[in-house]
Amino acid sequence: MAIFSVLILLIPIIRIFEYRGKDNYGLKLSKNWIISIIIGELVLLLLAWIDYSRIVQADSANDFYWYNMFVYYRGIFPASPLISKFDSTLSDSTLLIIIYVTALIVDYTILLIFSGLKKKLGG
């Protein structure tokens, strides 16, 4: 699952430097690629949740974000201060939404940086 997490961002970065069309939302990617990233992040989050749900035991203090911090790092590390502050008051679904939105923001920021780099290099 960790390789899937890397590929979700690595392939679009490569596609940025191959893309010849107009910008979409500031990114040098087609709308299909942007939608693919959104769907890919959702699939990765759901797979991480299924994997976590499989090992959860009632007598242990397993936390989804600690269990998946290296698989879903783009969503968990940036959101960890917010998650740890409100951990006891938020439901699991709310935590998953926070992690998902954070991952999308991190993806967008990274792809925006590479799009700017391509523009600066004359692409």
C-alpha positions as CSV (number, residue, x, y, z in Angstrom):
1,M,0.0,0.0,0.0
2,A,2.9,2.3,0.6
3,I,4.0,2.2,-3.1
4,F,0.4,3.2,-4.1
5,S,0.8,6.2,-1.9
6,V,4.0,7.3,-3.6
7,L,2.6,6.6,-7.1
8,I,-0.4,8.8,-6.5
9,L,1.9,11.8,-6.5
10,L,4.9,10.6,-8.4
11,I,3.1,9.9,-11.7
12,P,1.3,13.2,-11.8
13,I,4.6,15.0,-11.1
14,I,6.1,13.3,-14.2
15,R,2.9,14.1,-16.2
16,I,3.3,17.8,-15.3
17,F,6.6,17.9,-17.3
18,E,5.0,16.2,-20.2
19,Y,1.8,18.2,-20.3
20,R,1.4,20.7,-23.2
21,G,-2.2,22.0,-22.6
22,K,-3.5,24.9,-20.7
23,D,-3.5,25.1,-16.9
24,N,-6.3,23.6,-14.9
25,Y,-6.7,25.1,-11.4
26,G,-3.1,26.4,-11.7
27,L,-1.8,22.9,-12.4
28,K,-0.2,21.8,-15.6
29,L,-2.4,18.7,-15.6
30,S,-5.5,17.7,-17.4
31,K,-8.8,17.6,-15.5
32,N,-8.8,13.8,-15.8
33,W,-5.5,13.6,-14.0
34,I,-6.8,15.9,-11.2
35,I,-9.9,13.7,-10.8
36,S,-7.7,10.6,-10.8
37,I,-5.7,12.1,-8.0
38,I,-8.8,12.8,-6.0
39,I,-10.2,9.3,-6.5
40,G,-6.8,7.7,-5.9
41,E,-6.5,9.5,-2.5
42,L,-9.9,8.3,-1.6
43,V,-9.2,4.7,-2.5
44,L,-5.9,4.8,-0.6
45,L,-7.7,6.2,2.5
46,L,-10.4,3.5,2.2
47,L,-7.8,0.8,1.9
48,A,-5.9,2.1,4.9
49,W,-9.2,2.2,6.9
50,I,-10.0,-1.4,5.9
51,D,-6.5,-2.6,6.8
52,Y,-6.7,-0.8,10.1
53,S,-10.2,-2.1,10.9
54,R,-9.0,-5.6,10.3
55,I,-6.4,-5.4,13.1
56,V,-8.3,-3.3,15.7
57,Q,-8.7,-5.0,19.1
58,A,-11.0,-3.7,21.8
59,D,-8.4,-4.0,24.5
60,S,-5.6,-2.0,22.8
61,A,-5.4,1.7,22.1
62,N,-4.9,1.6,18.3
63,D,-5.3,4.8,16.5
64,F,-5.9,4.9,12.8
65,Y,-3.5,7.8,12.2
66,W,-0.7,6.2,14.2
67,Y,-1.1,2.8,12.5
68,N,-1.1,4.4,9.0
69,M,1.3,7.3,9.4
70,F,3.9,6.0,7.0
71,V,1.3,4.8,4.4
72,Y,-0.9,7.9,4.4
73,Y,1.7,10.4,5.5
74,R,0.5,13.3,3.3
75,G,-2.8,13.3,5.1
76,I,-1.7,12.3,8.6
77,F,1.4,14.3,9.4
78,P,0.0,17.8,8.5
79,A,-3.3,17.1,10.2
80,S,-1.7,15.5,13.4
81,P,-1.8,18.7,15.5
82,L,-5.5,19.2,14.7
83,I,-6.3,15.5,15.2
84,S,-4.5,15.3,18.5
85,K,-6.2,18.4,19.9
86,F,-9.7,17.2,19.0
87,D,-9.1,13.4,19.2
88,S,-11.6,12.7,21.9
89,T,-14.4,14.9,20.5
90,L,-14.4,13.9,16.8
91,S,-16.0,10.9,15.3
92,D,-14.0,8.4,13.1
93,S,-15.7,9.7,10.0
94,T,-14.8,13.3,10.8
95,L,-11.2,12.3,11.4
96,L,-11.1,10.5,8.0
97,I,-12.5,13.6,6.3
98,I,-9.9,15.8,7.9
99,I,-7.1,13.5,6.9
100,Y,-8.5,13.2,3.3
101,V,-8.9,16.9,2.8
102,T,-5.4,17.5,4.3
103,A,-3.9,15.0,1.8
104,L,-5.6,16.7,-1.1
105,I,-4.3,20.1,0.0
106,V,-0.8,18.7,0.4
107,D,-1.0,17.1,-3.1
108,Y,-2.3,20.3,-4.6
109,T,0.5,22.3,-3.0
110,I,3.2,19.9,-4.2
111,L,1.8,19.7,-7.7
112,L,1.5,23.5,-7.8
113,I,5.1,23.9,-6.9
114,F,6.1,21.5,-9.7
115,S,3.8,23.3,-12.1
116,G,5.5,26.6,-11.2
117,L,8.9,24.9,-11.7
118,K,7.9,23.8,-15.2
119,K,6.7,27.3,-16.0
120,K,9.9,28.8,-14.8
121,L,11.9,26.3,-16.8
122,G,10.1,27.4,-19.9
123,G,7.3,24.8,-20.2
